[in-house]
Amino acid sequence: MENIDAISALAALAQETRLAAFRLLVRHEPAGLAAGELARLLDVPQNTLSTHLGLLARADLVTSSRDGRIIRYRARLDSVQALVLFLLTDCCQGEAALCGSILTALSAPACFPKSC
């Protein structure tokens, strides 16, 4: 990942509605969400959400597919992985032991069965 790609992704996420939309899409992987359902869950007008999703798509954080009249959006988890790796590439000047807590947190389950 290049600096410009990281800046684009971070800028796209640096807005409340876009961040909420992205996090919601991550929770609904791998099926994703229809654009209308996403707008309803976020309580955002569809045309406003479309603009936000366009910015996330240009930053390569979401992808869309059309099924008839429905557009389904999904989070690009591979892009998130690339961003996190880019941010942590020089973690602790190469001393893995110093990065242990970060790596442990990243490899831990995101939720437990009761909270999922």
C-alpha positions, -999 to +999 in steps of 0.1 A: +000+000+000+012+035-009+010+065+014-017+081-009-039+049-006-036+050+032-045+087+033-075+081+010-088+053+032-082+072+065-099+103+051-129+083+039-133+069+074-128+103+091-165+112+089-192+099+113-217+085+088-191+069+066-174+053+096-208+040+109-217+026+075-183+009+072-186-007+106-221-018+099-209-035+066-181-052+085-207-066+109-227-080+080-199-098+062-199-118+041-234-112+029-232-074+030-263-051+030-286-037+004-282+001+000-318+007+012-314-014+043-281+003+051-298+037+048-326+026+070-303+012+097-283+044+097-314+066+094-298+085+065-315+096+033-306+072+004-291+099-018-269+111+011-257+076+018-250+070-019-225+099-017-208+084+014-207+050-001-191+064-033-163+079-012-158+046+006-157+028-027-132+052-042-110+046-012-113+009-019-130+002+014-163-011+001-175-029-030-210-031-046-228-056-067-262-052-085-290-078-083-318-064-104-328-031-088-309-038-055-274-027-050-256-047-022-226-033-005-198-052+012-168-042+032-134-048+015-117-066+044-086-072+023-082-034+020-086-030+058-060-057+063-036-039+040-043-006+058-036-021+092-005-038+080+007-005+064+002+013+097+020-014+117+048-022+093+075-004+113+059-013+147+083-010+175+113-008+152+111-044+143+111-057+179+082-082+178+080-085+216+072-048+219+043-053+195+029-083+212-001-066+228-012-051+194-008-084+177-027-103+204-056-078+202-057-081+164-058-119+165-084-121+193-121-127+184-139-095+178-169-107+199-180-135+221-210-157+212-232-139+237-225-105+223-226-115+186 
